[in-house]
């Protein structure tokens, strides 16, 4: 849970540390605004993906389900700068499917915390395996990291891709190829 008062104190110290006057008109309410923002963008710390994935529906077909282009925003834990992009999820049901919005909510659970893209990719895949018990899961995340674009190396437009495969996707390159084709269409 985000401690709003501590965030406000920290922001005041940061502003003072960079030489700002925390009492000037434009900054007077900034600590409160930033604390409120962190409550929102780090709200996934207390969320459990299982809560969203517990409601499922019976299906008889076991074809590949793909939900692509799930947009997300997260914060890099190394610099606390945003990274953002798209998540693509594929899974093969084992008699049960989740509502499509629940896949997007699962992404939000893991994106709304200080994060590494690699870890987030694996966490989404593991949550789906644990709570849906599908035959397999494949998760691909494509993101732009502000720590790469606005500071340091300063390479705007560069994207990082990560993939996690579980179950039947782990060893079947043909299934992986089908998912890549579906994502690119």
VOGU-3710 file (C-alpha; in Angstrom, 3 decimals, decimal comma):
1> xxxxxxxxxx> 0,000/0,000/0,000  1,288/3,439/-0,909  1,891/5,670/2,126  0,660/9,011/0,780  2,180/11,084/3,605  5,643/9,570/3,150  5,506/10,190/-0,597  4,557/13,829/0,016  7,492/14,218/2,427  9,867/12,597/-0,049
11> xxxxxxxxxx> 8,745/14,865/-2,878  9,255/17,940/-0,693  12,793/16,748/0,107  13,476/16,035/-3,565  12,290/19,493/-4,608  14,438/21,098/-1,930  17,347/18,862/-2,949  17,283/20,139/-6,536  17,150/23,724/-5,304  13,443/24,489/-5,664
21> xxxxxxxxxx> 11,281/26,550/-3,347  8,563/24,135/-2,249  6,368/27,058/-1,194  6,256/28,816/-4,540  2,876/28,909/-6,246  3,587/26,328/-8,956  5,005/23,784/-6,512  2,918/24,328/-3,378  0,538/21,458/-4,183  2,991/19,319/-6,163
31> xxxxxxxxxx> 3,857/16,915/-3,301  0,154/16,156/-2,815  -0,424/15,709/-6,574  2,552/13,377/-6,924  1,506/11,320/-3,893  -1,960/10,924/-5,393  -0,389/9,905/-8,715  1,794/7,260/-7,025  -1,258/5,824/-5,286  -2,697/5,302/-8,752
41> xxxxxxxxxx> 0,326/4,150/-10,747  1,701/1,897/-8,003  -1,705/0,579/-6,973  -0,902/-2,912/-8,224  1,318/-3,605/-5,234  -1,656/-4,866/-3,254  -3,608/-6,394/-6,152  -3,805/-10,124/-6,767  -4,223/-11,349/-10,344  -6,052/-14,382/-8,971
51> xxxxxxxxxx> -8,964/-12,151/-8,012  -9,480/-11,249/-11,659  -8,809/-14,709/-13,041  -11,014/-16,724/-10,689  -14,155/-16,240/-12,796  -13,905/-18,498/-15,839  -16,230/-19,955/-18,431  -16,429/-23,490/-19,747  -15,433/-24,090/-23,378  -15,180/-27,213/-25,464
61> xxxxxxxxxx> -12,828/-25,797/-28,101  -9,150/-25,721/-27,221  -7,876/-23,428/-29,958  -5,436/-20,613/-29,308  -6,880/-17,505/-27,659  -4,920/-14,317/-28,412  -5,514/-10,903/-26,930  -3,050/-8,466/-28,422  -2,132/-4,820/-28,096  -3,033/-4,475/-24,406
71> xxxxxxxxxx> -1,509/-1,068/-23,739  0,194/-0,508/-20,371  2,272/1,994/-18,403  4,715/0,989/-15,701  7,665/2,393/-13,765  11,185/1,044/-14,088  12,456/0,126/-10,647  15,991/1,279/-11,487  15,235/4,927/-12,311  11,528/5,218/-11,430
81> xxxxxxxxxx> 10,905/6,467/-14,954  8,016/5,203/-17,080  8,153/2,413/-19,570  5,142/1,727/-21,713  4,000/-0,369/-24,603  1,879/-3,359/-25,496  1,345/-6,826/-24,077  0,224/-9,717/-26,256  -1,197/-12,793/-24,505  -1,871/-16,181/-26,042
91> xxxxxxxxxx> -3,104/-19,275/-24,281  -4,645/-22,620/-25,084  -7,595/-23,260/-22,766  -7,938/-26,537/-20,930  -11,735/-26,459/-20,715  -11,985/-22,957/-19,182  -11,426/-19,390/-20,441  -11,227/-16,059/-18,661  -13,196/-13,028/-19,747  -11,066/-10,930/-22,104
101> xxxxxxxxxx> -11,105/-7,916/-19,791  -9,596/-10,122/-17,090  -6,469/-10,592/-19,198  -6,066/-6,813/-19,439  -6,681/-6,487/-15,694  -3,970/-9,079/-15,066  -1,544/-6,954/-17,082  -2,508/-3,930/-14,951  -1,866/-5,804/-11,694  1,777/-6,299/-12,641
111> xxxxxxxxxx> 2,309/-3,047/-14,563  1,085/-0,879/-11,682  4,151/-1,384/-9,497  7,851/-0,676/-9,683  8,890/-3,227/-12,241  11,325/-4,809/-14,648  9,901/-5,660/-18,050  11,427/-9,135/-17,928  9,857/-9,855/-14,535  6,474/-8,433/-15,544
121> xxxxxxxxxx> 6,395/-10,679/-18,623  7,078/-13,774/-16,513  4,613/-12,741/-13,786  1,776/-12,401/-16,276  2,545/-15,809/-17,800  2,858/-17,476/-14,389  -0,407/-15,958/-13,125  -2,276/-17,248/-16,169  -0,770/-20,720/-15,761  -1,589/-20,800/-12,062
131> xxxxxxxxxx> -5,140/-19,496/-12,193  -6,423/-20,688/-15,582  -4,490/-23,979/-15,765  -4,301/-23,784/-19,573  -2,344/-26,176/-21,768  0,111/-23,363/-22,422  0,699/-19,625/-22,275  2,785/-17,220/-24,320  3,231/-13,583/-23,284  5,082/-10,982/-25,333
141> xxxxxxxxxx> 5,783/-7,451/-24,103  7,055/-4,659/-26,349  7,976/-1,448/-24,548  9,798/1,848/-24,777  11,749/2,800/-21,663  12,128/6,459/-20,771  15,376/5,646/-18,952  16,742/4,803/-22,421  15,123/7,667/-24,313  15,328/10,771/-22,119
151> xxxxxxxxxx> 18,484/10,119/-20,107  21,629/8,045/-20,350  22,067/6,736/-23,900  19,175/8,925/-25,197  17,859/6,667/-27,958  14,182/7,618/-28,493  12,063/5,060/-30,265  14,122/2,056/-29,197  11,929/-0,778/-27,981  12,582/-3,799/-25,847
161> xxxxxxxxxx> 10,762/-7,092/-26,457  10,437/-9,884/-23,914  8,716/-13,235/-24,239  7,657/-15,829/-21,675  6,451/-19,254/-22,769  4,893/-21,892/-20,558  3,371/-25,322/-21,094  2,967/-26,533/-24,686  4,352/-23,264/-26,070  7,658/-23,956/-24,358
171> xxxxxxxxxx> 8,710/-26,698/-26,769  6,475/-26,223/-29,811  8,039/-23,691/-32,202  5,099/-24,179/-34,574  2,649/-22,920/-31,947  4,956/-20,016/-31,176  5,065/-19,182/-34,892  1,258/-19,191/-35,076  1,100/-16,717/-32,184  3,706/-14,424/-33,746
181> xxxxx> 1,708/-14,456/-36,986  -1,534/-13,650/-35,135  0,151/-10,794/-33,267  1,550/-9,271/-36,464  -1,761/-9,420/-38,384
//
